[in-house]
Amino acid sequence: MIVVTLLWSTAGVVSRHLEAARGFEVTFWRSAFNALGLVVALSLIRGRGLWGQLLRAGRDVWISGLCWAVMFTAFMLALTLTSVANVLVTMSLGPLLTALFARLFLRHRLPARTWAAILLGSAGIAWMFGHEMQSGLSGLAGMAVALGVPLAAATNWTLLQHSHAKAQAAAAEEGAGDDMLPAVLLGALISAALTLPLAWPLQASWHDISLLAGLGVFQLALPCLLAVSLTRVLAAPEIALLGLLEVVFGVLWAWLGAGEAPSTATLVGGAMVILALLGNELLGMGGRRAAAPTR
């Protein structure tokens, strides 16, 4: 999951080096190349039956696909409206929303360490958010668009956990549950289809297209497939909590690669987020070792 966040975090700095592509066109090209990369990867994994799987996809797969589409579209659009730090700070509401959704809809009982980590991480995000707001209201539109990402992500992670639980029950009864990997492809196709009319006429240079192709394949397709697979072994709140590393990595890359220097508040808040993540994971590892059977 840490590798996933490293890949996700490259979008901000790469988008700052685009020459002509703006707004919906940025989202279109990234989603289109994401879809192309996913078609290749899923064809290798699923073979010729991929398109049949898409046509037979159940309700959960389509809902997850819509969530992915919102995440793909809102994120890149928000980056064209405000700073990388503003977008990532807003997205970091994800763990709290995911924990609440898992508690409300899946009746998950979260360990105290996860709640404490969420509270500390959220405090760090609130610290950054408050200081960003003091600098002016120009980034509010981008932050409002970015808010769609954690809402869709919380819905998606919770749905994926629910779907895997159903799949395990179906396997026990010699049935078959929904395969959620095609949902990522559906999300990419929906995002590209919806943003193409809004992006027309296309103005991206070949330089822009090459950068957005790299984002589509390596910043989206590969890490998203890994993230879906990880929902089989990590709880939804833990995935969302580890996803907070994208904030730290993304702000760092934008600072080093695009000159968007973070404020002192961003650095302090980021340190609180890292502390929350390390504490949760170290305590979790200790608890798992203590619970492991001896031989």
C-alpha positions as CSV (number, residue, x, y, z in Angstrom):
1,M,0.0,0.0,0.0
2,I,3.0,2.3,0.6
3,V,4.1,1.6,-3.0
4,V,0.6,2.4,-4.2
5,T,0.7,5.8,-2.4
6,L,4.1,6.6,-3.9
7,L,2.7,6.0,-7.4
8,W,-0.5,8.0,-6.7
9,S,1.5,10.9,-5.3
10,T,3.2,11.7,-8.6
11,A,0.1,13.3,-10.3
12,G,0.5,16.8,-8.8
13,V,4.2,17.4,-9.7
14,V,3.7,15.9,-13.2
15,S,0.6,18.1,-13.9
16,R,2.7,21.2,-13.1
17,H,4.9,20.5,-16.2
18,L,2.0,20.4,-18.7
19,E,2.3,22.9,-21.5
20,A,-1.2,23.4,-23.0
21,A,-3.6,20.8,-21.6
22,R,-6.0,22.3,-19.0
23,G,-9.2,21.5,-17.1
24,F,-11.2,18.6,-18.4
25,E,-8.7,17.7,-21.1
26,V,-6.1,16.8,-18.5
27,T,-8.7,14.4,-17.0
28,F,-9.7,13.0,-20.4
29,W,-6.2,12.0,-21.5
30,R,-5.2,10.5,-18.1
31,S,-8.4,8.5,-17.9
32,A,-8.1,7.4,-21.5
33,F,-4.6,6.1,-21.1
34,N,-5.6,4.6,-17.7
35,A,-8.3,2.7,-19.6
36,L,-5.9,1.5,-22.2
37,G,-3.4,0.3,-19.6
38,L,-6.2,-1.5,-17.7
39,V,-7.4,-3.2,-20.9
40,V,-3.9,-4.6,-21.5
41,A,-3.4,-5.7,-17.9
42,L,-6.8,-7.2,-17.3
43,S,-6.6,-9.0,-20.7
44,L,-3.4,-10.7,-19.5
45,I,-5.1,-11.5,-16.1
46,R,-8.6,-12.5,-17.3
47,G,-7.9,-13.5,-20.9
48,R,-10.6,-13.2,-23.6
49,G,-13.4,-13.3,-21.0
50,L,-12.7,-9.7,-19.9
51,W,-15.4,-8.1,-22.0
52,G,-17.9,-10.7,-21.1
53,Q,-17.2,-10.1,-17.5
54,L,-17.9,-6.4,-18.0
55,L,-21.2,-7.1,-19.7
56,R,-22.3,-9.4,-16.9
57,A,-21.0,-7.1,-14.2
58,G,-23.3,-6.9,-11.1
59,R,-24.6,-3.8,-9.3
60,D,-21.6,-3.6,-6.9
61,V,-19.1,-3.5,-9.8
62,W,-21.0,-0.7,-11.5
63,I,-21.3,1.3,-8.3
64,S,-17.6,0.8,-7.7
65,G,-16.9,1.9,-11.3
66,L,-18.8,5.1,-10.7
67,C,-16.8,5.8,-7.6
68,W,-13.6,5.3,-9.5
69,A,-14.9,7.6,-12.2
70,V,-15.6,10.4,-9.6
71,M,-12.1,9.9,-8.0
72,F,-10.3,10.0,-11.4
73,T,-12.2,13.0,-12.6
74,A,-12.4,15.2,-9.5
75,F,-8.8,14.8,-8.6
76,M,-7.2,16.0,-11.8
77,L,-9.8,18.7,-12.3
78,A,-9.1,20.0,-8.7
79,L,-5.4,20.1,-9.5
80,T,-6.1,22.6,-12.3
81,L,-8.1,24.8,-9.9
82,T,-5.9,25.0,-6.8
83,S,-2.5,24.0,-5.3
84,V,-1.4,20.4,-4.9
85,A,-1.3,20.9,-1.1
86,N,-4.9,22.1,-1.1
87,V,-6.1,19.1,-3.1
88,L,-4.2,16.5,-1.0
89,V,-5.3,18.1,2.3
90,T,-8.9,17.9,1.3
91,M,-8.5,14.3,0.1
92,S,-7.1,13.4,3.5
93,L,-10.6,13.4,5.0
94,G,-10.8,9.9,3.5
95,P,-9.7,7.8,6.5
96,L,-12.3,9.4,8.8
97,L,-15.1,9.1,6.3
98,T,-14.1,5.5,5.5
99,A,-14.0,4.5,9.2
100,L,-17.4,6.1,9.7
101,F,-18.8,4.3,6.6
102,A,-17.4,1.0,7.7
103,R,-18.8,1.5,11.2
104,L,-22.3,2.5,9.9
105,F,-22.7,0.1,6.9
106,L,-20.5,-2.9,7.7
107,R,-20.8,-2.7,11.5
108,H,-17.0,-2.9,11.8
109,R,-15.6,-2.6,15.4
110,L,-12.4,-0.6,14.9
111,P,-9.5,-1.0,17.4
112,A,-8.8,1.9,19.6
113,R,-5.4,2.4,17.9
114,T,-7.0,3.0,14.6
115,W,-9.5,5.6,16.0
116,A,-6.6,7.3,17.8
117,A,-4.6,7.4,14.5
118,I,-7.5,8.7,12.6
119,L,-8.0,11.5,15.2
120,L,-4.3,12.5,15.2
121,G,-4.1,12.3,11.4
122,S,-7.3,14.3,11.0
123,A,-5.9,16.9,13.5
124,G,-2.9,17.3,11.3
125,I,-5.1,17.7,8.2
126,A,-7.2,20.2,10.1
127,W,-4.1,22.2,11.1
128,M,-3.0,22.4,7.5
129,F,-6.6,23.1,6.2
130,G,-7.0,26.0,8.7
131,H,-3.8,27.7,7.7
132,E,-4.5,27.3,4.0
133,M,-7.9,28.9,4.5
134,Q,-6.3,32.0,6.1
135,S,-4.3,32.6,3.0
136,G,-7.4,33.4,0.9
137,L,-10.5,31.9,-0.7
138,S,-9.1,31.5,-4.2
139,G,-8.6,27.8,-3.8
140,L,-12.1,27.0,-2.5
141,A,-13.5,25.9,-5.9
142,G,-10.7,23.4,-6.3
143,M,-11.1,22.2,-2.7
144,A,-14.8,21.8,-3.2
145,V,-14.2,19.6,-6.3
146,A,-11.5,17.7,-4.5
147,L,-14.0,16.8,-1.7
148,G,-15.6,14.4,-4.2
149,V,-12.5,12.2,-4.0
150,P,-12.6,11.2,-0.3
151,L,-16.4,10.8,-0.4
152,A,-16.1,8.5,-3.4
153,A,-13.1,6.7,-2.0
154,A,-14.8,6.0,1.3
155,T,-17.8,4.6,-0.5
156,N,-15.6,2.5,-2.7
157,W,-13.4,1.0,0.0
158,T,-16.4,0.1,2.1
159,L,-18.2,-1.4,-0.9
160,L,-15.1,-3.4,-1.8
161,Q,-14.9,-4.8,1.7
162,H,-18.5,-5.8,1.6
163,S,-18.1,-7.4,-1.9
164,H,-15.1,-9.5,-0.7
165,A,-17.1,-10.7,2.3
166,K,-20.0,-11.7,0.0
167,A,-17.5,-13.5,-2.3
168,Q,-16.1,-15.5,0.6
169,A,-19.6,-16.5,1.6
170,A,-20.4,-17.4,-2.0
171,A,-17.3,-19.5,-2.3
172,A,-18.2,-21.4,0.9
173,E,-21.5,-22.2,-0.8
174,E,-19.8,-23.1,-4.1
175,G,-21.2,-19.9,-5.7
176,A,-19.4,-16.9,-7.2
177,G,-19.0,-13.4,-6.0
178,D,-18.4,-10.2,-8.0
179,D,-14.9,-9.7,-9.4
180,M,-14.2,-6.1,-8.5
181,L,-11.0,-5.6,-10.7
182,P,-13.1,-4.7,-13.8
183,A,-14.7,-1.9,-11.8
184,V,-11.4,0.1,-12.1
185,L,-11.7,-0.2,-15.9
186,L,-15.3,0.8,-15.9
187,G,-14.4,3.9,-13.9
188,A,-11.7,4.9,-16.4
189,L,-14.0,4.4,-19.4
190,I,-16.8,6.4,-17.7
191,S,-14.4,9.2,-16.8
192,A,-12.9,9.4,-20.3
193,A,-16.4,9.3,-22.0
194,L,-17.8,12.1,-19.8
195,T,-14.9,14.4,-20.0
196,L,-14.2,14.1,-23.8
197,P,-17.1,16.4,-24.9
198,L,-16.1,19.0,-22.2
199,A,-12.4,18.8,-23.2
200,W,-13.1,19.4,-26.9
201,P,-11.3,20.9,-28.9
202,L,-8.2,19.1,-27.7
203,Q,-5.1,21.3,-27.3
204,A,-2.6,19.1,-25.6
205,S,0.9,19.0,-27.1
206,W,2.8,15.7,-27.7
207,H,4.8,16.6,-24.6
208,D,1.6,16.8,-22.5
209,I,0.2,13.6,-24.0
210,S,3.3,11.7,-23.1
211,L,3.2,12.9,-19.5
212,L,-0.5,12.1,-19.2
213,A,0.0,8.7,-20.7
214,G,2.6,8.0,-18.0
215,L,0.1,9.1,-15.4
216,G,-2.6,7.0,-16.8
217,V,-0.6,3.8,-16.7
218,F,1.8,4.2,-13.8
219,Q,0.0,6.7,-11.5
220,L,-3.5,5.1,-12.0
221,A,-3.8,1.8,-13.7
222,L,-1.0,-0.1,-11.9
223,P,-1.6,1.3,-8.3
224,C,-5.4,1.0,-8.5
225,L,-5.3,-2.7,-9.5
226,L,-2.9,-3.2,-6.5
227,A,-5.2,-1.3,-4.2
228,V,-8.2,-3.4,-5.1
229,S,-6.3,-6.6,-4.5
230,L,-5.1,-5.2,-1.1
231,T,-8.7,-4.9,0.1
232,R,-8.7,-8.7,0.5
233,V,-6.1,-8.4,3.3
234,L,-6.4,-4.9,4.7
235,A,-9.4,-3.4,6.4
236,A,-11.0,-0.4,4.6
237,P,-10.0,2.1,7.3
238,E,-6.4,0.9,7.3
239,I,-6.2,1.3,3.5
240,A,-7.6,4.8,3.8
241,L,-5.2,5.6,6.6
242,L,-2.2,4.4,4.7
243,G,-3.5,6.4,1.8
244,L,-2.7,9.5,3.8
245,L,0.9,9.0,2.9
246,E,-0.1,10.3,-0.6
247,V,-0.5,13.7,1.1
248,V,3.1,13.8,2.4
249,F,4.6,12.3,-0.7
250,G,2.6,14.5,-3.1
251,V,3.4,17.8,-1.3
252,L,7.1,16.7,-1.2
253,W,7.2,16.0,-4.9
254,A,5.5,19.3,-5.7
255,W,8.0,21.1,-3.6
256,L,11.1,19.4,-5.1
257,G,9.8,19.1,-8.7
258,A,7.6,22.1,-9.3
259,G,8.7,24.7,-6.7
260,E,5.4,24.6,-4.7
261,A,7.0,25.1,-1.3
262,P,4.8,23.9,1.5
263,S,4.1,26.2,4.4
264,T,5.2,25.6,8.0
265,A,1.6,24.5,8.8
266,T,1.8,21.9,6.0
267,L,5.0,20.5,7.4
268,V,3.7,20.3,11.0
269,G,0.5,18.7,9.8
270,G,2.3,16.2,7.6
271,A,4.5,15.2,10.6
272,M,1.3,14.5,12.6
273,V,0.0,12.4,9.8
274,I,3.2,10.3,9.6
275,L,3.2,9.9,13.4
276,A,-0.4,8.6,13.3
277,L,0.5,6.1,10.5
278,L,3.6,4.8,12.2
279,G,1.8,4.4,15.5
280,N,-1.1,2.6,14.1
281,E,1.0,0.2,12.0
282,L,3.6,-0.5,14.8
283,L,0.9,-1.2,17.4
284,G,-1.0,-3.4,14.8
285,M,2.1,-5.4,14.1
286,G,2.7,-5.9,17.8
287,G,-0.9,-7.0,18.3
288,R,-0.8,-9.5,15.4
289,R,2.5,-11.0,16.7
290,A,0.9,-11.4,20.2
291,A,-2.2,-13.1,18.7
292,A,-0.2,-15.5,16.5
293,P,-0.3,-19.1,17.7
294,T,3.0,-20.6,19.1
295,R,4.4,-23.9,17.8
